[in-house]
Amino acid sequence: MVVVAVLLVAASLGAALYFRVPGPAESETTSTLTTSATVNVFGLVSTVGQGTHVVSLGFTDTTTGANFTAPTSGGKFSIDLPNGAVYDVVARWAGNYSWQAGADDRGDLTVNMSAGSMEAMSYNVQLETPPTIVAVHGTILWTLPTAYPVEIVYTAADGESFTAAVQNATFSTRLPNMMDYHVKVFWQYQDGTTDYLFASNQTINEGLGVTGVDLAVG
């Protein structure tokens, strides 16, 4: 009986000890949201003028003056900019010819993503640009008693020439925009010989939305 009593006491004491053993202390975890140092600015870029494309976007911090450049590829761009700043955005474009280029100030862009926000924002740009090629329709005003105009040649300042046939004193051609031209008119005489006369210097510099012009030569 004594042995049984001891075992029962031990068993009961062990059970008491088991239930009184404290479990692991629960650790309290807290998460603190932090503001991202940079924000990825991405978007689509396009132009209206035929033959033109956006080359890059420039971002200038209006407070510090720091400059950041985002090249474009396939009509898209992506750049990481310091958060919490206002940027002046300038879009630079180019045409099919080396002298065709320009810049457009797009105004201010605020990059200020708060803690817990997405670390990215979209910014799309469409530029109003002049066309790279202009359709030219013209009329030769000169008249010669023994000859008639058969050809007109526009020679650009860079040396490239563009020739158009003249019929009934009119002609049509397509010329690169934003260029100065030296114009010659070729005449055919009754004996079959041809010669040219200098007509004029003309500038083709058409703006937004213009695809063709009418010119008078002579």
DRENSEVO-584203 format. One record per residue (C-alpha): residue in one letter; x, y, z. Coordinates in steps of 0.1 Angstrom, whole numbers, padded with zeros to 4 digits, always signed. Example, Ala and Ser with C-alpha at 12.3 -4.5 7.8 and 13.67 -1.06 7.14 Angstrom:
2
A+0123-0045+0078;S+0137-0011+0071;
***
This chain:
218
M+0000+0000+0000;V+0028+0024+0007;V+0043+0018-0028;V+0011+0024-0045;A+0006+0056-0025;V+0040+0069-0036;L+0033+0062-0072;L+0000+0079-0071;V+0014+0109-0054;A+0043+0110-0079;A+0019+0106-0108;S-0004+0133-0095;L+0025+0156-0089;G+0040+0150-0123;A+0007+0158-0139;A+0005+0190-0119;L+0040+0200-0129;Y+0032+0193-0166;F+0003+0216-0167;R+0021+0243-0148;V+0052+0244-0170;P+0048+0277-0189;G+0051+0276-0227;P+0075+0296-0248;A+0069+0333-0244;E+0051+0348-0274;S+0072+0374-0291;E+0054+0405-0302;T+0062+0415-0338;T+0056+0449-0353;S+0061+0459-0390;T+0071+0495-0398;L+0063+0508-0433;T+0091+0527-0449;T+0091+0551-0478;S+0109+0539-0509;A+0140+0559-0517;T+0133+0556-0555;V+0103+0551-0577;N+0103+0534-0611;V+0087+0557-0636;F+0077+0539-0669;G+0055+0545-0698;L+0048+0547-0735;V+0061+0575-0758;S+0049+0584-0793;T+0048+0612-0819;V+0022+0625-0843;G+0045+0637-0871;Q+0052+0611-0898;G+0087+0597-0896;T+0095+0611-0861;H+0102+0593-0829;V+0109+0602-0792;V+0147+0598-0785;S+0147+0603-0747;L+0130+0619-0717;G+0149+0643-0694;F+0139+0647-0658;T+0153+0677-0638;D+0147+0680-0601;T+0132+0715-0597;T+0148+0719-0563;T+0183+0704-0566;G+0188+0707-0604;A+0198+0671-0606;N+0193+0657-0641;F+0182+0621-0651;T+0178+0608-0686;A+0157+0580-0698;P+0165+0567-0733;T+0135+0552-0752;S+0134+0519-0770;G+0104+0505-0790;G+0082+0534-0779;K+0088+0527-0742;F+0110+0540-0713;S+0118+0531-0677;I+0138+0550-0651;D+0143+0549-0614;L+0140+0584-0599;P+0145+0596-0563;N+0113+0597-0544;G+0097+0629-0530;A+0106+0654-0557;V+0091+0674-0585;Y+0107+0670-0619;D+0106+0692-0650;V+0102+0668-0680;V+0116+0675-0714;A+0110+0651-0743;R+0135+0651-0772;W+0125+0638-0806;A+0142+0632-0840;G+0132+0626-0876;N+0146+0605-0904;Y+0172+0631-0913;S+0201+0643-0891;W+0190+0679-0890;Q+0154+0671-0879;A+0153+0673-0841;G+0136+0692-0813;A+0126+0693-0777;D+0093+0698-0760;D+0089+0708-0723;R+0062+0687-0708;G+0060+0706-0675;D+0062+0692-0640;L+0059+0657-0628;T+0055+0649-0591;V+0071+0617-0578;N+0059+0613-0542;M+0050+0577-0533;S+0040+0573-0497;A+0050+0544-0474;G+0032+0512-0483;S+0025+0524-0518;M+0037+0508-0550;E+0072+0517-0559;A+0063+0525-0595;M+0042+0549-0615;S+0032+0553-0652;Y+0038+0584-0673;N+0028+0584-0710;V+0039+0610-0736;Q+0026+0619-0770;L+0044+0647-0789;E+0030+0669-0816;T+0059+0669-0841;P+0062+0682-0877;P+0064+0656-0905;T+0098+0646-0918;I+0086+0645-0954;V+0064+0671-0971;A+0045+0667-1004;V+0053+0697-1026;H+0031+0707-1055;G+0043+0736-1077;T+0039+0758-1107;I+0066+0772-1130;L+0057+0809-1135;W+0084+0816-1160;T+0077+0814-1198;L+0103+0814-1226;P+0093+0819-1262;T+0115+0791-1275;A+0116+0766-1246;Y+0094+0749-1220;P+0102+0736-1186;V+0109+0698-1183;E+0125+0693-1149;I+0130+0710-1116;V+0158+0701-1091;Y+0158+0709-1054;T+0193+0707-1039;A+0194+0706-1001;A+0220+0725-0980;D+0236+0691-0972;G+0241+0684-1009;E+0213+0659-1015;S+0192+0665-1046;F+0156+0658-1055;T+0143+0658-1090;A+0108+0661-1104;A+0095+0661-1139;V+0075+0692-1151;Q+0044+0688-1172;N+0023+0717-1184;A+0044+0739-1161;T+0034+0720-1130;F+0053+0694-1108;S+0049+0673-1077;T+0076+0659-1054;R+0083+0650-1018;L+0110+0668-0999;P+0126+0665-0964;N+0112+0690-0941;M+0131+0717-0922;M+0157+0723-0949;D+0169+0751-0973;Y+0170+0743-1010;H+0187+0757-1041;V+0162+0754-1069;K+0170+0750-1106;V+0145+0747-1135;F+0157+0728-1167;W+0143+0739-1201;Q+0141+0721-1234;Y+0146+0742-1265;Q+0132+0736-1300;D+0164+0721-1312;G+0163+0695-1285;T+0190+0709-1262;T+0184+0715-1226;D+0197+0741-1201;Y+0188+0753-1167;L+0180+0786-1151;F+0184+0793-1114;A+0150+0799-1100;S+0153+0807-1063;N+0163+0796-1028;Q+0134+0781-1010;T+0129+0768-0974;I+0107+0739-0966;N+0098+0743-0929;E+0063+0731-0923;G+0048+0728-0888;L+0024+0706-0870;G-0002+0688-0891;V+0011+0700-0925;T+0018+0673-0950;G+0018+0692-0983;V+0025+0727-0997;D+0019+0746-1029;L+0049+0765-1043;A+0053+0790-1072;V+0087+0790-1089;G+0100+0818-1109;
***
